Amino acid sequence: MLLTQEITLHLTSLVILFGIATGFTLALLLFMAPWGNRRANRCLGALLAICTLWALVYVPIIEVETLSASFHAIFALQLLFGPLLYFYCRLLTEPGFRWQRQHLWHLAPALASALVWLWQLYIESPCLGAGECIASEVTHARFVHRAAAISSAIIYSSWVLRLLRPYQRRVRESYSNIEPVDLSWLRGLSFTFLAIAAACIPLEVYGWLVPARELTPGMLQSLAPLIMSVVLGWFGLRQRIIQLSAEGPGEHEDEAEPKGDEVNTPADSTSANRKPTVRNLSESAAEALWQQLQHVMQQQKPYLEPGLKIAQLAQRLDVPAHHLSETINGIAGQSFYDFINQYRVEEAAQLLADQANGHWSVTEIGLQAGFNSNSTFFSQFKKRLGESPSRYRSHENKSVTC
């Protein structure tokens, strides 16, 4: 029996147990958090709880020499990681997403895996028929189940990455400041799932050749969820509610595809040499809206507002948000995010070149220009002008002195 055996905790077990304490604490906090997207937070909390529970039950594998073969049925929890990550992504990127009965099939493989493993115990085999197995025999016997877990991680991670691509585009079409709603960290997490699954494949092959080895796929997976739980908890608690306009980009199938970062058309250039590619507006209507937009940008300077959204700018112009977005995409060849930040960079460049603003730090210049973070300010400035704000200010001051 497990409780009658002497347990001496190894360093690996101590690390896992430390992560478990952190993971369960974060999971509890997510379940109780009254702010943000509460349904998404609870889904994230469930993912954290399952990850840490799976790691917890792996500790006896490290510490105890022999365990009942039925004990390993609990490792079917691996098949819940992918579905919960998928549901968390949908709850964040689709505000109208609701649980439905057909979604239960995503959870069915985990239950089926556990039941199949228990059913296998009644099949006469050198390992399973004896009731207890040595580690190498259990490893070989659970090959199909581990293969299913690896496949699940690959499939769901790829699915989440596919969902995030149009979402990231929609965010850039709706926000001038995307940091509070940016899900690049979730994209990175999905790639982490893929990397772990990829690393488990050669370890699995190696396990058949060398049964006694220090690092196993199970040990790798027991450590990785703990790291992911900290990352998920940290970013998940900071994640704000995402509010994309009901008539915003992405809702119209015939919307012109934005160029993103590929085109950097000067914001103050005329439209004489450009032909609109807006599909839902006539060429004359698109040009008229573009001229109206240019007038508002130059006279009212709405880009100085750090939290400016396309819905707010469209309200000023008294036009539908998706018409404004399509006009910016079609004529300027930019997303709303790039369009607004280009104006901010130009404003910052003027402020940096003015020696009367020498008492302002570079950070203060960025804030005055409408940026609300140094990272966005520096990256956008260097991307468009080819050098950092500090170096640009230094060069401008030298040219004035000469």
Residue pairs with C-beta under 8 A, 6 or more apart in sequence:
2 60
2 64
2 67
5 64
5 65
7 63
7 64
8 63
9 17
9 63
10 62
10 63
12 62
12 219
12 223
13 59
13 62
13 63
15 223
15 226
16 55
16 56
16 58
16 59
16 62
16 222
16 223
16 226
17 56
17 59
19 52
19 55
19 223
19 226
19 227
19 229
19 230
20 52
20 55
20 56
20 226
22 226
22 229
22 230
22 233
23 48
23 49
23 51
23 52
23 55
23 225
23 226
23 229
23 230
23 233
24 48
24 49
24 52
26 45
26 48
26 229
26 230
26 232
26 233
26 237
27 45
27 46
27 48
27 49
27 52
27 229
27 233
28 45
29 45
29 233
29 237
30 41
30 42
30 44
30 45
30 48
30 233
30 236
30 237
31 41
31 42
31 45
33 41
33 237
36 237
36 239
36 240
36 241
37 91
37 92
37 239
37 241
37 242
39 91
40 88
40 91
40 92
40 236
40 239
41 236
41 237
43 84
43 87
43 88
43 91
44 88
44 232
44 233
44 236
46 84
47 80
47 81
47 84
47 85
47 88
47 232
48 229
48 232
48 233
50 77
50 80
50 81
50 84
51 81
51 225
51 226
51 228
51 229
52 225
52 226
52 229
53 77
54 74
54 75
54 77
54 78
54 221
54 222
54 225
55 222
55 223
55 225
55 226
57 71
57 74
57 75
57 77
58 75
58 218
58 219
58 222
60 67
60 71
61 67
61 135
61 218
62 219
66 132
66 133
66 134
67 132
68 131
68 132
69 121
69 127
69 128
69 131
69 132
69 133
69 138
69 141
70 117
70 118
70 121
72 117
72 138
72 142
73 114
73 117
73 118
74 114
75 142
75 145
75 149
75 218
76 110
76 111
76 113
76 114
76 117
76 145
77 110
78 110
78 146
78 149
78 152
78 153
78 221
79 109
79 110
79 113
79 148
79 149
79 152
80 107
80 110
81 152
81 153
81 156
81 193
81 225
82 152
82 153
82 155
82 156
82 157
82 193
83 106
83 107
83 152
83 156
85 156
85 157
85 160
85 189
85 190
85 193
86 106
86 156
86 159
86 160
86 163
87 103
87 106
88 186
89 160
89 163
89 164
89 183
89 186
90 97
90 163
91 97
92 183
92 186
92 239
92 242
93 163
93 164
93 167
93 183
93 242
95 241
95 242
95 243
95 244
109 148
109 152
113 145
113 148
113 149
116 145
117 142
117 145
120 128
120 141
121 128
121 131
123 129
125 141
126 137
127 133
127 137
127 138
127 140
127 141
128 141
133 141
135 211
136 211
136 212
139 207
139 211
139 216
140 208
143 204
146 200
146 204
146 217
146 218
147 204
149 221
150 197
150 200
150 201
150 204
150 217
153 193
153 194
153 196
153 197
154 194
154 197
156 193
157 190
157 191
157 193
157 194
157 197
158 190
158 194
160 186
160 187
160 190
161 187
161 190
161 191
164 183
164 186
164 187
164 190
166 250
167 183
168 182
168 183
168 184
168 187
169 249
169 250
169 258
169 260
169 335
170 244
170 248
170 249
170 250
171 178
171 181
171 182
171 183
171 242
171 244
171 337
172 178
172 258
172 260
172 335
172 336
172 337
172 338
173 248
173 249
173 250
173 258
173 310
173 325
173 329
173 335
173 336
173 337
174 244
174 245
174 248
174 249
174 309
174 310
174 311
174 321
174 325
174 336
175 181
175 309
175 310
175 336
175 337
176 303
176 306
176 307
176 308
176 309
176 310
176 336
176 337
176 340
176 341
176 370
177 306
177 307
177 308
177 371
177 372
177 373
177 376
178 337
179 372
179 373
179 375
179 376
180 240
181 239
181 240
181 242
183 239
185 231
185 235
186 235
189 228
189 231
189 232
192 224
192 228
193 228
196 220
196 221
196 224
199 220
200 217
200 220
200 221
203 215
203 216
203 217
203 220
204 217
206 213
207 213
207 216
207 217
244 250
245 309
245 310
245 311
245 321
245 322
247 320
247 321
247 322
248 310
248 311
248 321
248 322
248 325
249 255
249 258
249 322
249 325
249 326
249 329
251 322
252 280
252 322
254 279
254 280
255 279
255 280
255 322
255 325
255 326
255 329
256 277
256 278
256 279
256 326
256 329
256 330
257 329
258 329
258 334
258 335
259 329
259 333
259 334
259 335
260 334
260 335
260 338
261 338
261 383
262 333
263 332
263 333
263 334
264 334
264 338
264 342
264 383
264 384
265 274
265 332
265 333
265 334
266 342
267 297
267 332
267 339
267 342
267 343
267 346
268 294
268 298
268 346
271 287
271 290
271 291
271 331
274 331
275 283
276 283
276 286
276 287
276 290
276 327
276 330
276 331
277 329
277 330
277 331
278 286
278 323
278 326
278 327
278 329
278 330
278 331
279 326
279 330
280 322
280 323
280 326
281 289
281 323
281 326
281 327
286 326
286 327
286 330
286 331
287 331
289 317
289 319
289 323
289 324
289 327
290 327
290 331
290 332
292 317
293 313
293 317
293 324
293 327
293 328
296 302
296 313
296 316
296 317
297 303
297 343
300 316
301 343
301 347
302 308
302 312
302 313
302 316
303 340
303 341
303 343
303 344
303 347
303 370
304 344
304 347
304 368
304 369
304 370
305 312
305 370
306 367
306 370
306 371
306 372
307 372
308 340
308 370
310 321
310 324
310 325
310 336
311 321
313 324
314 320
314 321
314 323
314 324
317 324
324 336
325 336
328 334
328 335
328 336
328 339
329 335
332 339
334 342
340 370
341 371
341 376
341 380
342 380
342 384
343 370
344 369
344 370
344 371
344 377
344 380
345 369
345 380
345 381
345 384
345 385
347 368
347 369
347 370
348 365
348 366
348 368
348 369
348 371
348 377
348 381
348 389
349 381
349 385
349 392
351 357
351 360
351 365
351 368
351 369
352 362
352 365
352 389
352 392
352 393
352 396
353 392
353 393
353 396
353 400
355 397
355 400
357 365
360 368
362 389
362 390
362 393
363 374
363 377
365 389
366 374
366 377
366 378
366 381
366 389
369 377
371 377
371 380
377 389
378 388
378 389
381 388
381 389
381 392
382 388
385 392
387 395
